[in-house]
Amino acid sequence: MQLLRGALIVDGVLSPAWTGDLLFDASGILEIGPDLSGRVGSHVSVRDCQGLALAPGFIDVHTHDDAALLLDPAMRPKLSQGVTTVVVGNCGISLVPLRLAPDQALPPPLNLLPAEAYRYARFADYRAALEAAQPAVNVLALVGHTALRAACMPELDRPARPAELAAMCALLDQALAEGAGGLSSGTFYAPAAAAPPEELLALARVAARHSGRIYATHLRDEMAGVLAAIEEAADTAHQAGLPLQISHHKCAGHRQWGRAIETLALIERLARRQDLGLDVYPYLAGSTVLREDLVDGHTPIRLTWSAPHPERSGQWLAEVASEWGVTEVEACRRLQPGGACYFQMCEDDVDRILAHPLAMIGSDGLPHDRQPHPRLWGAFPRVLAHYSRERGLLSLERAVHKMSGQSAQRFGLLHERGQLRPGAAADLLLFDPAVVQDAADYADPCRPARGIEAVWVNGRLALEAGVERARAGRVLSPCASRAAGASSS
């Protein structure tokens, strides 16, 4: 049993911050009050937290940590930011239910996860592997539409045939029954682009039969056709009766800059008829696989990895093209398969989206990139430092809410996580609000943040002064009584 004394309590559900004490053990948070020190015995460990803020552990609602949880279960990129729960299986990319044959190709974007990790035909098998690995953070796993297609279809450049769609639905149904948290899609990418809305609707209806599940989507188009893509995703979720999460919402490409005013107005209108939310990462650059169609001559592109030319990781595509004496498109072609950061967004749009009441924070970090986007190590402290303390775009309470209570509510976890209250799980973050700062940048993207004092996961000390301690993460499933909608108060 431990008492955290004299901390600035930021409870994750938008209550004004106040100074007080919190008592907890491995069973969860026991008591919160203005002064508990006189009510506990000598057997209780007391930690003085004066000058520090205490918040619920952050929930990263958009990750690609599916294999990282198994291959590097210490999960330092997330723990060092105060993240205690990750949502995996996003953008249609999940390890379940794809078990790769020895000669089976792994098309982008499935290759954002290592090929050797695709060995789980059932969610129960993946869950067992996670439990055996004992990662340092909790995990909620979605099932990817693209992974379902790859498991059931010999070619992916067409709609699923009736028998193939039935097989996909059966696999999804089984995974959800075994504890998966919902369905994700990524029709932005070639292996899923040929899927018509009817294919996605059939799968969404399967997910809707399981209480508390969600549909998260990387929209078909985040550029010129973004409004139509939002409407397609919303219609699919609405017809299925399933909550919708728009993944890493953005207006990508310089011709779309300023259009967040339009997209958010549409999202607000749709949210009046259905359960809808969105997430965003706090940067002007995105990151994904190398694609020639994203090379437009205007967007700066920084390489994160290249299979044929690994030495080019961290370099600018334009510099590589100039050195080779070829166009950027040709250089992109020669560097594939690979990945890159695309500086596609403008600051005004990111500000509008991040500050919107329906928006929560997801890192979208890619842990297997050779030179990853700094969001992998820095997204959450960046919100606290740059967007809250330095610029005042968000109050401290609102910033923490977008990374804890709002996220927990959205993904069906609020009954036990995302807030500081007696009875909730003791996923806790202690940080210095005057010091906390992301340190990762594009040149040196794997530096841990400053100002994160300690992190507890399920009541056990997981990180202290930058040193990993116990690994106490659990595999989570949504609560059947999932609260509808993201908080907009």
C-alpha positions as CSV (number, residue, x, y, z in Angstrom):
1,M,0.0,0.0,0.0
2,Q,1.3,3.4,-0.9
3,L,0.3,7.0,-0.2
4,L,1.1,9.8,-2.7
5,R,1.0,13.0,-0.6
6,G,0.5,16.6,-1.6
7,A,0.2,16.1,-5.4
8,L,-1.7,18.3,-7.8
9,I,-4.6,16.0,-8.6
10,V,-5.7,16.1,-12.2
11,D,-8.4,13.4,-12.3
12,G,-8.8,12.8,-16.0
13,V,-12.5,13.7,-16.1
14,L,-12.2,17.5,-16.2
15,S,-12.6,18.4,-12.5
16,P,-10.5,21.4,-11.5
17,A,-7.1,20.4,-10.3
18,W,-6.6,20.4,-6.6
19,T,-3.9,19.5,-4.1
20,G,-4.4,16.3,-2.2
21,D,-3.4,12.7,-1.4
22,L,-4.1,9.4,-3.1
23,L,-3.9,5.9,-1.4
24,F,-3.6,2.8,-3.6
25,D,-2.4,-0.8,-3.8
26,A,-2.3,-3.5,-6.4
27,S,-6.1,-3.8,-6.1
28,G,-6.6,-0.2,-7.3
29,I,-7.2,3.3,-5.9
30,L,-8.4,3.1,-2.3
31,E,-9.0,6.7,-1.3
32,I,-8.4,10.2,-2.4
33,G,-8.6,13.2,-0.1
34,P,-7.1,16.5,1.0
35,D,-5.0,15.0,3.8
36,L,-4.9,11.2,4.3
37,S,-1.5,10.9,6.1
38,G,-3.0,11.0,9.6
39,R,-5.4,8.1,8.7
40,V,-2.8,5.5,7.5
41,G,-0.6,3.3,9.6
42,S,3.2,3.0,9.6
43,H,3.0,0.0,7.2
44,V,2.1,2.4,4.4
45,S,4.8,3.8,2.1
46,V,4.5,7.5,1.8
47,R,5.9,9.5,-1.1
48,D,6.0,13.3,-1.0
49,C,4.7,14.7,-4.3
50,Q,4.8,18.4,-3.6
51,G,5.2,20.4,-6.8
52,L,4.2,17.4,-8.9
53,A,1.0,16.5,-10.8
54,L,-0.7,13.2,-10.4
55,A,-2.9,12.0,-13.4
56,P,-4.4,8.7,-14.6
57,G,-1.9,6.8,-16.8
58,F,-2.4,7.9,-20.4
59,I,-4.2,5.8,-23.0
60,D,-2.6,5.8,-26.4
61,V,-5.7,5.1,-28.6
62,H,-3.9,4.7,-31.9
63,T,-0.7,2.6,-32.0
64,H,0.9,-0.1,-34.0
65,D,2.5,-1.8,-31.0
66,D,1.0,-5.2,-31.8
67,A,4.4,-6.9,-32.2
68,A,6.4,-4.6,-30.0
69,L,4.4,-5.8,-27.0
70,L,5.8,-9.2,-27.6
71,L,9.3,-8.4,-28.9
72,D,10.1,-5.6,-26.5
73,P,7.6,-5.9,-23.6
74,A,9.4,-3.3,-21.5
75,M,7.6,-0.8,-23.8
76,R,10.0,2.0,-22.9
77,P,8.8,4.4,-25.7
78,K,5.3,4.4,-24.1
79,L,6.1,4.1,-20.4
80,S,8.6,7.0,-20.6
81,Q,5.7,9.2,-21.8
82,G,3.3,8.1,-19.0
83,V,1.3,5.8,-21.2
84,T,-0.1,2.8,-19.3
85,T,-2.5,1.4,-22.0
86,V,-2.2,1.1,-25.7
87,V,-4.8,0.3,-28.4
88,V,-3.4,-1.9,-31.1
89,G,-4.7,-3.3,-34.4
90,N,-5.3,0.1,-36.1
91,C,-5.6,1.1,-39.8
92,G,-6.7,-2.4,-40.7
93,I,-3.3,-3.8,-39.6
94,S,-3.4,-6.5,-36.9
95,L,-1.5,-9.7,-36.2
96,V,-4.8,-11.5,-35.8
97,P,-6.0,-13.5,-37.7
98,L,-3.2,-13.7,-40.3
99,R,-0.8,-16.6,-40.0
100,L,1.7,-16.2,-42.8
101,A,2.7,-19.1,-45.0
102,P,6.4,-19.4,-45.7
103,D,6.1,-18.1,-49.2
104,Q,3.3,-15.6,-48.5
105,A,4.1,-11.9,-49.4
106,L,3.4,-9.2,-47.0
107,P,2.1,-6.1,-48.9
108,P,2.3,-2.6,-47.5
109,P,1.0,-1.5,-45.0
110,L,1.0,-4.9,-43.3
111,N,4.8,-4.7,-43.5
112,L,4.7,-2.0,-40.8
113,L,4.7,-5.0,-38.5
114,P,7.5,-7.6,-38.8
115,A,6.6,-10.6,-40.9
116,E,7.7,-13.2,-38.3
117,A,5.1,-11.8,-35.9
118,Y,2.1,-12.9,-38.1
119,R,1.5,-16.3,-36.6
120,Y,-1.8,-16.0,-34.7
121,A,-4.8,-17.4,-36.4
122,R,-7.0,-16.8,-33.4
123,F,-7.2,-13.9,-31.0
124,A,-7.0,-16.4,-28.1
125,D,-3.5,-17.4,-29.2
126,Y,-2.4,-13.8,-29.5
127,R,-3.9,-13.0,-26.1
128,A,-2.0,-16.0,-24.6
129,A,1.2,-14.8,-26.2
130,L,0.7,-11.3,-24.7
131,E,0.0,-12.8,-21.2
132,A,3.1,-14.9,-21.5
133,A,5.3,-11.9,-22.5
134,Q,3.8,-9.8,-19.7
135,P,4.2,-6.4,-21.3
136,A,4.7,-3.3,-19.1
137,V,1.5,-1.7,-20.3
138,N,-2.1,-2.7,-20.7
139,V,-3.4,-3.5,-24.2
140,L,-6.7,-3.4,-26.0
141,A,-6.6,-5.0,-29.4
142,L,-8.7,-4.3,-32.5
143,V,-9.0,-6.7,-35.5
144,G,-7.8,-5.3,-38.8
145,H,-9.9,-5.5,-42.0
146,T,-6.8,-5.7,-44.1
147,A,-5.5,-8.6,-42.0
148,L,-8.9,-10.4,-42.4
149,R,-8.7,-9.9,-46.2
150,A,-5.1,-11.3,-46.4
151,A,-6.2,-14.3,-44.3
152,C,-9.2,-15.1,-46.5
153,M,-8.5,-13.8,-50.0
154,P,-5.8,-15.0,-52.5
155,E,-5.8,-11.6,-54.2
156,L,-6.6,-8.2,-52.6
157,D,-7.3,-6.0,-55.7
158,R,-11.0,-6.7,-55.8
159,P,-14.0,-6.9,-53.5
160,A,-14.4,-10.0,-51.4
161,R,-16.6,-12.7,-52.8
162,P,-19.5,-14.0,-50.8
163,A,-17.7,-17.0,-49.4
164,E,-14.6,-14.9,-48.6
165,L,-16.7,-12.3,-46.8
166,A,-18.4,-15.0,-44.8
167,A,-15.1,-16.4,-43.8
168,M,-13.9,-12.9,-42.7
169,C,-17.1,-12.3,-40.7
170,A,-16.6,-15.7,-39.0
171,L,-13.0,-14.9,-38.0
172,L,-14.0,-11.5,-36.7
173,D,-16.8,-12.9,-34.7
174,Q,-14.5,-15.4,-33.1
175,A,-11.9,-12.8,-32.3
176,L,-14.5,-10.5,-30.7
177,A,-15.9,-13.4,-28.7
178,E,-12.4,-14.1,-27.4
179,G,-11.9,-10.5,-26.2
180,A,-10.9,-8.3,-29.1
181,G,-12.0,-4.7,-28.7
182,G,-13.4,-4.0,-32.1
183,L,-12.8,-3.6,-35.9
184,S,-10.4,-1.3,-37.7
185,S,-10.0,-0.5,-41.4
186,G,-7.5,1.2,-43.7
187,T,-9.1,1.6,-47.1
188,F,-6.5,4.4,-47.8
189,Y,-4.1,1.5,-48.5
190,A,-4.0,-0.7,-51.6
191,P,-4.8,-4.1,-50.0
192,A,-8.1,-2.7,-48.7
193,A,-8.9,0.0,-51.3
194,A,-10.9,-2.3,-53.5
195,A,-13.3,-3.1,-50.6
196,P,-16.7,-1.4,-51.2
197,P,-18.7,0.0,-48.3
198,E,-20.9,-3.1,-48.3
199,E,-17.9,-5.3,-47.4
200,L,-17.1,-3.0,-44.5
201,L,-20.7,-2.8,-43.4
202,A,-21.0,-6.6,-43.2
203,L,-18.0,-6.7,-40.8
204,A,-19.2,-3.7,-38.8
205,R,-22.5,-5.5,-38.2
206,V,-20.6,-8.4,-36.8
207,A,-18.8,-6.1,-34.5
208,A,-22.0,-4.4,-33.4
209,R,-23.3,-7.7,-32.1
210,H,-20.6,-7.6,-29.4
211,S,-21.3,-5.1,-26.6
212,G,-18.9,-2.3,-26.2
213,R,-17.0,-2.7,-29.5
214,I,-15.9,0.1,-31.8
215,Y,-15.1,0.7,-35.4
216,A,-11.8,2.7,-36.0
217,T,-10.9,3.7,-39.5
218,H,-8.1,5.2,-41.4
219,L,-10.3,7.0,-43.9
220,R,-10.2,6.1,-47.6
221,D,-9.1,9.6,-48.4
222,E,-7.5,12.3,-46.2
223,M,-6.8,14.7,-49.1
224,A,-9.2,16.1,-51.7
225,G,-11.9,13.5,-51.0
226,V,-11.8,13.8,-47.2
227,L,-15.4,14.9,-46.8
228,A,-16.8,12.0,-48.8
229,A,-14.5,9.6,-47.0
230,I,-15.8,10.9,-43.6
231,E,-19.4,10.4,-44.8
232,E,-18.7,6.9,-46.1
233,A,-17.2,5.8,-42.7
234,A,-20.0,7.5,-40.8
235,D,-22.7,5.8,-42.8
236,T,-21.1,2.4,-42.4
237,A,-20.9,2.8,-38.6
238,H,-24.4,4.3,-38.4
239,Q,-26.0,1.6,-40.4
240,A,-24.3,-1.1,-38.4
241,G,-25.2,0.6,-35.1
242,L,-21.5,0.8,-34.1
243,P,-19.5,3.7,-32.5
244,L,-17.1,5.3,-35.0
245,Q,-13.5,6.4,-34.3
246,I,-11.9,8.5,-37.1
247,S,-8.2,7.7,-36.8
248,H,-5.5,10.4,-36.8
249,H,-7.8,13.0,-38.4
250,K,-6.0,15.3,-40.7
251,C,-6.2,17.4,-43.9
252,A,-3.2,16.1,-45.8
253,G,-1.4,17.9,-48.6
254,H,-0.9,21.7,-49.1
255,R,-4.0,22.0,-51.3
256,Q,-6.2,20.9,-48.3
257,W,-4.7,23.2,-45.7
258,G,-7.4,25.1,-43.9
259,R,-10.1,22.5,-44.6
260,A,-10.3,21.3,-40.9
261,I,-13.0,24.0,-40.6
262,E,-15.0,22.0,-43.1
263,T,-14.2,18.5,-41.8
264,L,-14.9,19.4,-38.2
265,A,-18.2,21.0,-39.1
266,L,-19.2,17.8,-40.9
267,I,-18.1,15.6,-38.0
268,E,-20.1,17.8,-35.6
269,R,-23.2,17.4,-37.7
270,L,-22.7,13.6,-38.0
271,A,-22.1,13.3,-34.2
272,R,-25.6,14.6,-33.6
273,R,-27.0,11.5,-35.2
274,Q,-24.4,8.9,-34.1
275,D,-21.7,7.9,-31.7
276,L,-18.5,9.4,-33.2
277,G,-15.1,10.5,-32.0
278,L,-11.6,11.1,-33.5
279,D,-8.0,11.0,-32.5
280,V,-5.0,13.1,-33.6
281,Y,-1.2,13.2,-33.1
282,P,0.4,16.6,-32.2
283,Y,2.7,17.0,-35.1
284,L,2.7,18.5,-38.6
285,A,4.1,15.4,-40.2
286,G,2.6,11.9,-40.6
287,S,4.4,8.7,-41.2
288,T,3.7,5.6,-43.1
289,V,5.1,3.4,-45.9
290,L,6.8,4.9,-48.9
291,R,4.2,5.6,-51.6
292,E,4.9,7.2,-55.0
293,D,1.4,8.8,-55.1
294,L,2.4,10.8,-51.9
295,V,5.4,12.3,-53.6
296,D,4.0,15.6,-54.9
297,G,7.0,17.9,-55.3
298,H,5.7,20.1,-52.5
299,T,5.7,17.9,-49.4
300,P,9.0,17.4,-47.6
301,I,9.6,13.7,-47.1
302,R,12.1,12.3,-44.6
303,L,12.9,8.6,-44.9
304,T,12.4,6.4,-41.8
305,W,13.5,3.1,-43.3
306,S,14.3,1.4,-46.6
307,A,14.9,-2.3,-47.1
308,P,17.2,-2.0,-50.2
309,H,19.0,1.1,-48.9
310,P,18.9,1.1,-45.1
311,E,21.8,3.6,-45.0
312,R,19.3,6.2,-46.3
313,S,17.2,6.2,-43.1
314,G,16.9,9.7,-41.7
315,Q,17.7,11.4,-45.0
316,W,15.4,13.6,-47.1
317,L,14.0,12.1,-50.2
318,A,14.9,15.2,-52.2
319,E,18.5,14.9,-51.2
320,V,18.7,11.2,-52.1
321,A,17.0,12.0,-55.5
322,S,19.5,14.8,-56.2
323,E,22.5,12.6,-55.2
324,W,21.2,9.9,-57.5
325,G,20.4,12.3,-60.3
326,V,16.7,11.1,-60.6
327,T,13.3,12.5,-59.8
328,E,11.8,12.1,-56.3
329,V,9.3,9.7,-57.7
330,E,12.0,7.5,-59.1
331,A,14.0,7.7,-55.9
332,C,10.9,6.7,-54.0
333,R,10.5,3.7,-56.3
334,R,14.1,2.6,-55.8
335,L,13.9,2.9,-52.0
336,Q,10.8,0.6,-51.6
337,P,9.8,-1.1,-49.6
338,G,10.3,1.5,-47.0
339,G,8.8,4.2,-44.9
340,A,8.8,8.0,-44.4
341,C,7.6,11.0,-42.6
342,Y,5.5,13.2,-44.8
343,F,5.2,16.9,-43.7
344,Q,1.7,17.2,-45.0
345,M,-0.3,19.3,-42.5
346,C,-0.5,22.9,-41.4
347,E,-0.4,24.2,-37.9
348,D,-3.8,25.9,-37.9
349,D,-5.5,22.6,-38.9
350,V,-3.6,20.6,-36.3
351,D,-4.6,23.2,-33.6
352,R,-8.3,23.1,-34.6
353,I,-8.4,19.3,-34.6
354,L,-6.4,18.8,-31.4
355,A,-8.5,21.4,-29.5
356,H,-11.9,20.0,-30.7
357,P,-14.0,18.5,-27.9
358,L,-14.4,15.1,-29.8
359,A,-10.6,14.7,-30.3
360,M,-8.3,12.6,-28.1
361,I,-4.6,11.8,-28.5
362,G,-3.1,8.8,-30.3
363,S,0.6,8.6,-31.1
364,D,0.4,6.5,-34.3
365,G,4.0,5.6,-33.6
366,L,5.7,3.0,-35.7
367,P,8.1,1.1,-33.4
368,H,9.8,-1.0,-36.1
369,D,11.0,1.9,-38.2
370,R,14.8,2.3,-38.3
371,Q,14.5,6.1,-37.8
372,P,10.9,6.6,-36.5
373,H,8.8,9.6,-36.3
374,P,9.4,11.3,-32.9
375,R,5.7,10.8,-32.0
376,L,6.6,7.3,-31.0
377,W,8.5,8.7,-28.0
378,G,7.1,12.2,-27.6
379,A,3.4,12.6,-28.4
380,F,2.0,12.8,-24.9
381,P,4.6,15.0,-23.2
382,R,4.4,17.3,-26.3
383,V,0.7,17.8,-25.6
384,L,1.5,18.8,-22.0
385,A,4.4,21.0,-22.9
386,H,3.8,22.6,-26.3
387,Y,0.0,22.7,-26.5
388,S,-0.9,23.2,-22.8
389,R,1.9,24.9,-20.9
390,E,3.6,26.9,-23.6
391,R,0.8,27.8,-25.9
392,G,-2.3,27.5,-23.7
393,L,-4.3,25.8,-26.4
394,L,-5.5,23.4,-23.8
395,S,-5.8,23.7,-20.0
396,L,-3.9,21.1,-18.0
397,E,-7.2,19.5,-17.1
398,R,-8.3,19.3,-20.7
399,A,-5.0,18.0,-21.9
400,V,-5.0,15.2,-19.4
401,H,-8.7,14.4,-20.1
402,K,-7.9,14.0,-23.9
403,M,-5.2,11.4,-22.9
404,S,-7.0,9.5,-20.2
405,G,-10.7,9.8,-19.2
406,Q,-12.0,10.7,-22.7
407,S,-10.0,7.9,-24.3
408,A,-11.1,5.4,-21.6
409,Q,-14.8,6.3,-22.2
410,R,-14.4,6.1,-26.0
411,F,-13.0,2.6,-25.9
412,G,-15.2,1.2,-23.1
413,L,-12.6,1.3,-20.3
414,L,-13.9,4.2,-18.1
415,H,-15.4,1.9,-15.4
416,E,-11.8,1.0,-14.4
417,R,-9.3,3.3,-16.1
418,G,-8.7,6.8,-17.2
419,Q,-9.7,8.6,-14.0
420,L,-8.6,9.0,-10.4
421,R,-11.3,7.7,-8.2
422,P,-11.7,5.1,-5.5
423,G,-12.2,1.7,-7.1
424,A,-10.4,2.5,-10.4
425,A,-7.3,0.6,-11.4
426,A,-4.1,2.2,-10.1
427,D,-2.7,3.2,-13.5
428,L,-1.0,6.4,-12.4
429,L,1.4,9.0,-13.7
430,L,3.4,11.4,-11.6
431,F,5.0,14.3,-13.5
432,D,6.4,17.8,-13.1
433,P,4.1,20.1,-15.0
434,A,6.8,22.9,-15.1
435,V,9.4,20.6,-16.6
436,V,7.6,17.9,-18.6
437,Q,8.8,18.1,-22.2
438,D,9.2,15.9,-25.2
439,A,12.8,15.4,-26.2
440,A,12.4,13.3,-29.3
441,D,12.8,15.1,-32.6
442,Y,13.2,14.1,-36.3
443,A,17.0,14.0,-36.1
444,D,17.1,12.1,-32.8
445,P,13.6,10.5,-32.5
446,C,14.2,8.0,-29.7
447,R,15.0,10.3,-26.7
448,P,12.7,9.8,-23.7
449,A,10.8,12.8,-22.4
450,R,11.8,14.9,-19.4
451,G,9.7,15.5,-16.3
452,I,8.1,12.1,-16.0
453,E,8.8,11.2,-12.4
454,A,7.1,7.8,-11.9
455,V,4.5,5.5,-13.6
456,W,2.4,2.8,-12.0
457,V,0.5,0.1,-13.9
458,N,-2.1,-1.8,-12.0
459,G,-0.7,-0.6,-8.8
460,R,2.9,-1.6,-9.4
461,L,5.7,0.8,-10.0
462,A,6.6,0.4,-13.7
463,L,9.0,3.3,-14.2
464,E,10.8,5.6,-11.8
465,A,13.4,8.3,-12.8
466,G,13.7,6.7,-16.2
467,V,14.4,3.2,-14.9
468,E,12.0,0.4,-15.7
469,R,10.7,-1.6,-12.8
470,A,7.9,-4.2,-12.8
471,R,6.0,-5.3,-15.9
472,A,2.3,-5.5,-14.8
473,G,0.3,-4.9,-18.0
474,R,-2.9,-6.8,-18.7
475,V,-5.0,-7.6,-21.8
476,L,-8.2,-5.6,-21.6
477,S,-11.6,-6.0,-23.2
478,P,-14.3,-3.3,-23.4
479,C,-16.9,-3.1,-20.6
480,A,-20.3,-4.2,-21.8
481,S,-21.8,-1.1,-20.3
482,R,-19.6,1.2,-22.4
483,A,-20.6,4.8,-22.1
484,A,-21.7,6.3,-25.5
485,G,-19.8,9.1,-27.1
486,A,-16.7,11.0,-26.3
487,S,-17.0,13.7,-23.6
488,S,-17.5,17.1,-25.0
489,S,-18.1,19.0,-21.8
